[in-house]
């Protein structure tokens, strides 16, 4: 029998799937920036909540967007560029965690559990700032390479 093993989706493919980017039109981060600047559809918020298994309230806290603002965006059916950028940051971290842990459930558990190396903070709670996001990216990199964190 000839079995074909399908490789797991790459980081960029995971991000494209979650954010509904057409993989044929995304060739670089510049292309992603163009999509974000145009305004992402609100459906992405709902899909991200499903993927991360969190409520819109938890999502709003994690990325620093007011719940009432999200409600207005739902009526408008479009996110502003800065809001889309925050969602992209969240999805990028989630996809990176899945890549490092090679399992969605493990990645979600890790993202929702306080870390001593983060001063007891939950990784998802630090995504409202670029500095917090970079710290989580660095921590995931250390984990990937087996550096004790």
N, C-alpha and C positions, 0 to 999 in steps of 0.2 A: 504494500500500500504506500502511496505517495502522499504524505501529510505535509501541508504547507503551514508553516508557522507565520502568523501575521505579527509583525513587530508592533509594540504599543505605540500609540500616537506620540509624536514628538511634542515638545513643550509648545511650540508655535501652533501645531495642529490642535492641541487641546484648547488653547486659548481661542483659536478661530472657531472651533465648534461651540464653545460656551457663549461666545460673544456674537455668534451668527455672522462672522466675517466670511466672505467668499474667498476660499483659499486661493483661487485663481487670480484674485485682485490684490492679495497681500504678499508682497515680496520682501518687505522690510519694515522696520519700525516706523519709517516715514509714512508708509501706506496706512498703518494702524493710526498714526497721528491724524492723518487726513480724515479717516472715518470718524474718529472721536470729535474732531473739530466740527464736522457736519452736524453732529448731534445723533447720538445712538437712540434707537427705539426703546421705549420703556419696558417692553417685553423682556429685555435683557435682565432687568432688575428681578423680575419674577423667576426667570430661569436660573439666575445665580443663586437665589434663595433656595430653589429646589436642589440644585447641585450641592450647595454647602449645608443643606438641611438646617437652615436658620430662617427666622421670621424677618419680615421687612424692617421691623423695629430693631432687631439685632444687627441687621445689615446696616441700617442707618447709623447706629452707634459705632460700628466697626470702621466705617469709612468717613464718618463725620458729616453726614448729610441729614438735616432735620427731617423728621417723619412727615411733617406738614409739607415740606418742600417736595418730598417724594410723592405725596398725594397730588400736588399740583402738576408734577411732571407726568403722572399717570393720566390726568385729564388732557394734558397737552400731547401726550404720547411721544415725547421727545425729551432727552436729557441735554442739559447744557454741557459744553465741552469740559469744564472742570469736574462736573459730576461723572461724566463718562470716563475721564482720566482716573478718577478714584476707583471706579468699578474695574477698570483695566488693571490697576495696581493690585486689587484684591484677587482677580482671576489669575494674574501672573504668579502671585504667591501661592495660590492653591495649586495651579498646574506644576509649579516647581516642587512643592511638597509631594505631590503625587509622583513626580519623576524621582525624587530622592528616596521615598519610602516604597515605591513600586506597588502601591496599593491605595485606593481611594479612601477606604475606611480608616486605615492607619494615618493617612495624611490629615483627614478631618479630625480625628482624635487628637493628633499632635497640635493642630492649629487651635483647638479649643481647650487645651490643658495648660495651666500655669507652668511657667518655666523658671527655674531658679536662676539660670543664666540671663534671664530677662528681668531680673528683680521681682520675680513672682508674677509677672504680667502674662496674660494670655496672648499668644501671637496675633490672633485676629483683632485684639483691642489696640494694637499698635499701628494698624494700617491706615489710621487717619492722618498720619504724617509721613513725609518722605523719609525722614531720619529713622522712624520706627520700622518702616518697610525695608530699608537697607539693612538694618540690624537683623531682621528676620532672614533676609536673603543670605547674609554672611553666616548666620547660624546654620541655615540649611546647607550651605557649602561646606562648613566644617563637619557636619554630620555625614554628608556624602563622602567625604574623604577620610572619615574615621577619626577625626580629631575630637578628643573629648571635650564636650561643651557642657 
